[in-house]
Amino acid sequence: MPLTTEQKKKYRAIGHHLKPVLIVAENGLSEGVLGELERALSDHELIKVQFRLPERDDRRALMAELCQAGRCELVQAIGKVALVYRRNAKPNKQLSNVHRHQA
């Protein structure tokens, strides 16, 4: 189910203060990157991913591929950084960025 505009606004505000937890470089979505993506989304729900690719079109294509592979939704993309979200049915309230930063 796609995120609403209100949800995206809330997640962007939370994501503003987050540091990238995953870096995707020239090798693309390797098995290691996908494993770390899965772990980070399970733990944190809302994460930043940095893409170290020079071409904008390549970054956009890889962002779309990452969202599909991780079954997550792109909340925002600015430059080389993407903010992605995937709801966890049983979130750990100490790890989840969404639960830790709710006002």
N, C-alpha and C positions, 0 to 999 in steps of 0.2 A: 504494500500500500504506500503510495507516494506521500512524502512529507508535505504538510500544509505550509503556507507562507509564514504563519505564526511560529510553527515548529522550527522552520529554517532560521527565522530571525532569532529565536531563543538559542539555537545551537551555534549560530554564528557568534553571538555574544559570548557564549561559553568557550568556543574554539579560539577566540581572539587571543587568549592568554596561554593557550597550549603550545608546546614545542612539538616539532615533528618526531614521531616515534618510529617511523619507517622511511627509509631512503631507497628510491628506485633509480638505478643508474642505467648505463648503456646495455647491460645484460637483460634488462626488462624484467618480466615477472617470472623469475626463476622459482624453483621448488622451495628454496629457502625463504625467498621474499613472500611467497604465498602462505607458507607456514607461519611466518611472523605476523603477517596480516591477519590470519585467522586467530592467533593468540591475542593480538592487540585488540581486535574488535570484540572478542569474547570477554576480555577483561574490562575494557574501557568504553565500549560502545561508540564513542565519538573520538576520532583520532585525526591527526594531521599527518599527511604523507608528502614528503618532498621528492620531486622528480628532477633528477640531474641530467636533463636532456636539453640540448641547445635549441631545437626547433619546436615552436609552439604547436604545430600540427601533430608532431610526434608525441608531445606531452598530452595533448587532448585525447588522442587515440589511446594512449596507454592508461590515462585516467578512466576512460570508458571501459577498457578491458579489465582494469583492476576492480572497478565497481561490479562488473558482471561476475568475475571470478570470485570475489569476496561476498557476493550477494548483499552488497551495501549500497547506500544511496549517496550521491555527491551532493553535499550541502552547499559548498562554495569552492571555487577555484580562483586563486589570485596568483598570477605569475607561475612560479614553479611549485606552488604548494596547494594541495587539495585537502579539504576538510570532508571526511566521509563518516557516515553513521550507519550502524546496524543495531537494531534493538535486540537485546538479550532477554529472553523470557525469564531467566532467573539471575538478574544482575547482582554482582558483589558490590554492595553500597560503598565499601571502602575504595574500590578500584574504579568504578564507573564514573567517568567525567560528568555525565548527565546528572547523576544522583548527588555527587559531591558538590556540584556548583549550583544547585537549584536554590532560588531565593525564596 
